Amino acid sequence: MDSLCGNTYRQVLSGGAAYQLRSYASNPTDQIAFIEYSLPYTSKTSIKLFNSFGADVSTITEGIIEPGTYQSAVSVSDLSPGVYYCVMQSGLFHTMQTIVVTR
């Protein structure tokens, strides 16, 4: 095995949680979007809402977050109707959920 593949490995225990991002309750919504996210490790994490043009319209959370499952209620009442993208970046993990805002 060459050095590009790795010669030694270290086991890392996650405590059973997995990276996850999901919207729940009402989607589409006109007032509040509910999201739930899980982290298996303490890591620098950001969750942001982007419009269909790719502009960052809201930062839901950003910082060093401990492992666990979290829920957030995000007000969308000041956003125009349309499709928005909730993007989670945590370490090398990256995922996205669609949130539809109606009136």
N, C-alpha and C positions, 0 to 999 in steps of 0.2 A: 504494500500500500504506500503510495507516495504522500508527500506532505500536503498536497492539495486536497486529498480526501480525508486527511486526519489520521493521526497515529494513536492518539489517546482520546478517550471520551469520559465524561463525567455524568453520572446519573443525577437528574434534577427531578424532585418530586413536586407535583403541582397541587396536592391536596384534593384532587377529584374534580375541580372546576375546569371549565374549558373557556376559551375565548368565545364570546357570543354577543351579538347585537340584534335586537328585534324590536319591532314596534308592536304594541298590543292595544287593546280596547278599541277605540274608534279610529279607523283609518279607511276611508278619508275622514277628515276632521275640519271643523271651522273655527275652533277655539284653542284646544289643547291637544298636543300629540304626546302620547305616553311611550317612552322607550325603556327597555331593560337591557342592561349589559353586564357581562361577567368577565372577570379576569382571573387567570390561574396564578399569576405572579405579580409582585409589586413592579410596576413599570410606568414609564412616562407615557401618558395616554391623552389623546385628544378626541373629542367627539364634536363634530361641527355639522351645521346644516348649510347646504349649498343650493342655489337655485338652478334652473335648467341652463343658464348661461355659464355656470361654474363659479359664480360670485359667492363668497362666504357671507351668509346672511345672519348667522348666529353661532356662537360658541356655547355648546351645552356644558362641556367640562374640559379642563385642560390642566395637567399637572401630574405629579407622582401619585398614583392611586394604588392602594393596597388590594390584595386578592379578595375576591368576593363577588356577590351579585348586587347590583344597584338598580334603582328605578328613578327616572326623572320625568317630570311633567314639563313640557316645553310649550310656552304660549306661541301660537301661530296666528293670533287674531290680527296682528299688524302686517301680516304677509299677504301678498296678492294671491288670488286663487291660482293653482298650478301644481306641478310636480316638483318636489324638493328631494334632495338626497342627503340622508343622514350618514356621515362617514366617520368610522372609528379607526384610529391608528394607534396601535399599542406595540411598541418595539417593532418587530418585523411583521406583525399581524396587521392586516388591513381588510376591512369589510364595509359594505354599504347596504342601507335599507332605503326603500322609497317611501316617502310620506306625501300624501295627496291632500292639498288644502282646498276646501270648497267654501262657498258662501251660500 
